[in-house]
């Protein structure tokens, strides 16, 4: 009798898990956030989004950070020419993202820190990485001042770097659907792979979740 009960429980376990996660009522620990913030009267903490900037992708199409709102976005920053270390970081990103589903609901933007880079070079980089990922753009900035403001807020004000001169760095940066910085990932550490994948999946589910309180 007991063996039969355990067998039924084992068979039902995947369905129970699916039910829990599909309802969106489970309680999990909320991801942190970075940047400037204010505390509302109801004690909710509101974080300031990363500054807007206009970019041009490898196909010459212009878009802005604000255009990407409504979906999680992972940012990578590199310089040209893309040397061995740069290419290795890009390959790492490919490996990190390969198993993440729902690619139509999140984006990756690799931003060149050299404003004078030509589109042919960006297109070549895209082709050398994962061109079948339609949600991955290689881009350059339209306004250097906008890029400087973005980098200053994302890296320096969060104390990830002492100054912009330390870029490009080891970091991948994830912002959420509202443009708020949510996490930094070290491209040199293999265990960050699962952490990055889980973070993207969590942000996709976040609007439907309730959070349990964490002790401070």
Secondary structure, 3 states (H helix, E strand, C coil): CHHHHHHHHHHHHHHHHHHHHHHCCCEECCCCCECCEEECCCCCEEECCCCCCEEEECCCCEEECHHHCCCEEEEEEECCCCCHHHHHHHHHHHHHHCCCCCCCCEEEEEEECCCCCCHHHHHHHHHHCCCCCCCEEEEEECCHHHHHHHHHHHHHCCCCCCCHHHCCCCEEEEECCCCCEEEEEECCCCCHHHHHHHHHHHHHHHCCCEECCCCC
